[in-house]
């Protein structure tokens, strides 16, 4: 389906992947089953935008897999092979949107934007937020450059990095607890308030070229597990992950990155076996820091773990997965590459947006 306006239109491709924005009542609950064209038909179209739809897959995002994310990454790269495409919008479920957005961003070298959006209320409901979110996402995708992958939700524009789902049901579902929003959208204006920080992009992984969700003969992907520390926490689950073949482990520590001496010893054993270990925290906001010994971040880093800065568990896992998928392609060893993804952002350059003092130069630059 293509919906067009009169001349000079920006060409946006909508890649539909399911989620609440595409979910209808199934008798006992909601599940994704509406097509991308059905979803698009609910939303008004911003002036000067043409839209094409790609139905990639249709799943509740709690069922998202690395194979799905690799297939989406490949589709994004294939779509941008067409120089006539001005931007991409991905409709996605909210449960794992933060992981997919960060995965795409780590591999995004194009100046054209990829914008993820979705809904908190199901398809076709009278008070549904999907149509408004989709309209805003289309507006942003048609208006900006050099911002990487973005999340647009409830009138807010967020950078992929650091943005997580912070509300289970409320409309303003996403934010970065450790940073301000990137911008806002509304009344046909896109206002970008700051520039995102991103590490140098990774090449398209070889696994993305053949990824097919659910394929029986698919190449096994690296196992990366998440283990959470708590009162009475011990190394059992961490050791079990290593025994199960994990090549990467995210330890969700307490405080600024603290665990126990026994867990620190288990981390050292895992690192000695070639397992990458990253330490994040269950605290919603703030950076990790080497402050405490006795199993704290001081000892975990000494054991060979890397601290994730302000990245939380889901995105820390994506950084590990991307590191493992990129082994041998960047000239860096895995620990050095992971450190770059966690700690080595580079600031974006030009920002193009509609609205405000920036918009005049932006429109002129793109005319």
C-alpha positions in Angstrom: 0.0 0.0 0.0 1.2 3.5 -0.8 -0.4 6.7 0.4 0.7 9.8 -1.3 0.5 13.6 -1.1 1.3 16.2 -3.8 4.8 16.9 -5.0 8.1 17.1 -3.0 7.0 14.3 -0.7 9.4 12.5 1.7 9.4 8.8 1.1 9.1 6.8 4.3 9.1 3.0 4.6 7.1 1.5 7.5 8.4 -1.9 8.6 5.7 -3.7 10.6 6.7 -6.2 13.2 3.6 -6.6 15.4 3.2 -5.6 19.1 0.3 -3.9 20.8 -0.1 -1.4 17.9 -1.1 -4.4 15.8 -2.9 -6.4 18.5 -6.6 -7.4 18.4 -8.8 -9.3 20.8 -8.4 -13.1 20.5 -11.1 -14.2 22.9 -8.9 -14.5 26.0 -6.5 -11.6 25.5 -4.8 -9.5 22.8 -2.2 -10.7 20.3 -0.5 -9.1 17.3 -2.3 -10.0 14.1 -3.1 -6.7 12.2 -1.1 -6.1 9.1 1.1 -3.0 8.6 -1.5 -1.7 6.1 -4.2 -2.1 8.6 -2.2 -0.2 11.2 -1.2 2.5 8.8 -4.9 3.0 7.8 -5.7 4.1 11.3 -3.2 7.0 11.3 -3.4 10.4 9.5 -0.5 11.1 7.2 1.8 14.1 7.7 1.7 16.6 4.9 4.4 16.0 2.3 5.0 12.3 3.2 4.5 9.2 1.1 4.4 5.8 2.9 5.2 2.2 1.8 4.7 -0.7 4.1 6.8 -3.8 4.6 5.1 -6.6 6.7 8.2 -8.3 8.1 6.7 -10.4 10.9 3.9 -10.1 13.4 4.7 -11.0 17.0 4.1 -9.9 20.5 7.4 -8.3 21.4 7.8 -10.5 24.4 8.5 -13.2 21.8 11.2 -11.2 20.1 14.4 -13.2 19.3 17.8 -12.3 18.1 16.9 -13.9 14.8 13.9 -11.5 14.5 16.2 -8.5 15.3 18.8 -9.7 12.8 16.1 -10.0 10.1 14.9 -6.5 10.9 18.5 -5.2 10.7 19.0 -6.8 7.3 15.7 -5.3 6.1 16.7 -1.8 7.3 20.0 -2.0 5.4 18.3 -3.4 2.3 15.7 -0.6 2.4 18.3 2.1 2.7 20.1 0.6 -0.4 17.4 2.6 -2.3 18.6 6.2 -2.3 15.1 7.4 -2.8 14.0 6.4 0.7 14.2 9.3 3.1 13.6 7.4 6.4 12.2 4.3 8.1 9.6 3.8 10.8 9.4 0.5 12.6 6.2 -0.4 14.4 7.2 -2.6 17.3 5.8 -4.0 20.6 6.9 -2.1 23.7 8.2 -5.0 25.8 11.5 -5.3 24.0 11.5 -2.2 21.8 14.4 -0.8 23.8 16.6 -3.8 22.9 15.7 -3.7 19.2 16.2 0.0 18.9 19.7 -0.2 20.5 20.6 -3.2 18.3 19.7 -1.3 15.2 21.5 1.8 16.4 24.7 0.0 17.1 24.8 -1.0 13.4 23.4 2.2 11.9 25.8 4.1 9.8 23.3 5.9 7.5 22.4 9.6 7.9 18.8 8.8 7.3 16.7 8.0 10.4 15.2 4.9 11.7 12.3 5.6 14.1 10.7 3.0 16.4 7.2 3.5 17.8 4.3 1.4 19.0 1.3 1.6 21.4 0.2 1.0 24.9 -3.4 0.4 23.9 -4.5 -2.2 21.3 -5.3 -1.7 17.7 -8.8 -0.4 16.9 -9.7 0.8 20.5 -11.4 4.1 20.7 -8.8 5.7 22.9 -5.8 4.0 21.1 -2.5 5.8 21.2 -1.1 4.0 18.2 -2.4 6.3 15.4 -0.9 9.4 17.1 2.4 7.7 17.8 2.6 6.5 14.2 1.8 10.0 12.9 4.5 11.5 15.1 7.1 8.8 14.1 6.4 9.5 10.4 6.8 13.3 11.0 10.2 12.7 12.7 11.4 10.2 10.1 10.7 12.8 7.4 12.4 15.7 9.3 15.7 14.7 10.8 19.1 13.5 9.8 22.3 12.2 11.6 20.5 11.2 14.8 20.8 7.5 14.5 17.9 5.3 15.6 15.2 7.0 17.6 12.2 6.1 19.7 9.1 8.3 19.3 6.3 7.9 21.8 3.7 10.1 23.4 5.0 13.3 21.7 8.6 12.7 22.9 11.7 11.9 20.8 14.3 9.7 22.5 17.7 8.4 21.5 17.9 4.7 21.2 20.8 4.5 23.6 19.7 4.5 27.2 16.0 4.7 26.5 14.0 2.0 28.3 10.3 1.3 29.0 9.6 2.9 32.4 5.8 2.6 32.5 3.9 -0.7 32.1 0.6 0.8 31.0 0.8 4.6 30.8 1.0 6.3 27.5 4.4 8.0 28.2 6.0 4.5 28.2 9.6 5.4 27.5 12.4 7.6 28.9 16.1 7.6 29.6 16.2 7.6 33.5 19.8 9.0 33.3 19.4 11.7 30.6 16.9 14.2 29.2 14.7 13.4 26.2 16.2 14.1 22.8 13.3 16.3 21.6 9.6 16.5 21.1 7.0 16.4 18.3 3.6 18.0 18.1 1.5 20.5 16.0 3.5 19.5 12.9 6.8 20.5 14.5 9.8 18.4 15.4 12.1 20.1 17.9 15.4 18.5 18.7 16.9 19.7 22.0 20.1 17.9 22.2 22.4 15.6 20.1 22.7 11.9 20.9 26.0 10.2 21.7 26.7 7.0 19.8 29.7 4.7 19.4 31.1 4.3 15.9 28.7 2.0 14.1 29.4 -1.7 13.6 29.2 -3.4 10.2 26.2 -5.5 9.3 26.9 -8.9 11.0 27.3 -11.9 8.8 24.5 -13.6 10.7 22.0 -10.9 9.5 22.4 -12.0 5.9 20.8 -15.4 6.6 18.7 -14.7 9.7 15.2 -16.2 9.4 13.1 -16.3 12.6 12.0 -19.9 13.4 14.1 -21.6 10.7 15.0 -25.1 11.8 18.4 -24.9 10.1 19.3 -21.5 11.4 22.9 -21.0 12.5 23.0 -20.9 16.4 23.6 -17.4 17.7 25.8 -16.6 20.7 24.0 -17.2 24.0 24.0 -14.1 26.3 22.3 -14.4 29.7 21.2 -11.9 32.3 21.7 -12.8 36.0 20.3 -10.6 38.8 21.9 -10.2 42.2 19.8 -9.9 45.3 19.9 -10.5 49.1 21.1 -14.1 49.5 22.4 -14.1 45.9 25.0 -16.7 45.1 27.0 -17.7 42.0 24.7 -20.7 41.2 22.8 -19.1 38.2 25.9 -17.4 36.9 27.8 -20.7 36.9 24.8 -22.4 35.3 24.8 -19.9 32.5 28.5 -20.6 31.8 27.7 -24.4 31.9 24.9 -23.8 29.5 27.3 -22.3 26.9 26.8 -18.6 27.5 29.4 -16.6 25.7 28.3 -13.4 27.4 26.7 -12.6 30.8 25.1 -9.5 32.1 25.3 -9.3 35.9 22.5 -7.0 37.2 24.2 -5.9 40.4 23.0 -3.8 43.3 23.8 -0.1 43.9 26.5 1.3 41.8 27.6 -2.2 40.7 28.0 -4.4 43.7 27.7 -8.1 44.5 29.6 -10.6 46.8 33.1 -12.0 46.9 31.7 -15.4 45.8 30.1 -13.8 42.7 33.3 -11.9 42.0 35.2 -15.2 42.1 32.7 -16.8 39.7 33.1 -13.8 37.3 36.8 -14.3 37.3 36.3 -18.0 36.5 33.9 -17.2 33.7 36.3 -14.6 32.2 39.1 -17.1 32.4 36.9 -19.4 30.2 36.5 -16.6 27.6 33.1 -15.4 28.7 32.4 -11.7 28.4 30.9 -10.3 31.6 29.2 -6.9 31.8 28.0 -5.4 35.1 24.9 -3.2 35.2 22.6 -2.4 38.1 19.0 -2.9 39.1 18.8 0.8 40.2 16.8 2.7 37.5 19.1 5.7 37.0 22.7 6.8 37.4 26.1 5.4 36.4 28.0 2.5 37.8 31.2 3.2 39.8 34.2 1.5 41.3 33.6 2.4 45.0 33.3 -0.8 47.1 35.4 -3.9 47.5 34.1 -7.0 49.3 32.5 -8.2 46.1 31.7 -4.7 44.9 32.5 -3.1 41.5 36.1 -2.8 42.5 36.4 -6.5 42.7 34.1 -7.3 39.7 36.3 -5.1 37.5 39.4 -6.7 38.9 37.9 -10.0 38.0 37.6 -8.9 34.3 34.0 -7.6 34.1 33.2 -4.4 32.4 30.8 -1.7 33.8 28.0 -0.6 31.5 27.8 3.1 32.4 24.1 4.0 32.3 23.0 1.1 30.1 20.6 -1.2 31.9 20.2 -4.9 31.5 18.4 -5.3 28.2 20.6 -2.9 26.3 23.8 -4.2 28.0 22.9 -7.7 26.7 22.5 -6.2 23.2 26.0 -4.7 23.5 27.4 -8.1 24.4 25.5 -9.8 21.6 26.6 -7.2 19.0 30.2 -7.6 20.2 30.1 -11.4 19.8 28.5 -11.1 16.3 31.1 -8.6 15.3 34.2 -10.7 16.4 36.9 -10.6 13.7 35.4 -7.7 11.7 36.5 -4.6 13.6 40.2 -5.2 14.3 39.5 -5.1 18.0 39.4 -8.0 20.5 36.0 -8.7 22.1 36.8 -7.0 25.4 38.1 -3.9 23.7 35.1 -3.7 21.3 32.6 -4.2 24.2 34.3 -1.4 26.1 33.9 0.8 23.1 30.2 0.0 22.8 29.7 0.7 26.5 31.9 3.7 27.1 33.1 5.2 23.8 30.3 7.3 22.3 31.0 9.9 19.6 28.8 13.0 19.2 26.6 13.3 16.2 27.0 16.2 13.8 24.3 18.0 11.8 20.7 17.8 13.1 17.8 18.6 10.7 14.4 19.2 12.2 11.2 21.1 11.4 10.2 23.8 13.8 12.1 26.4 15.8 15.2 28.3 14.8 16.8 25.1 13.7 14.0 24.4 11.3 14.7 27.2 8.9 18.3 26.1 8.2 17.2 22.5 8.2 14.5 23.0 5.5 17.0 25.1 3.4 19.6 22.4 3.7 17.2 19.8 2.4 15.5 21.8 -0.3 
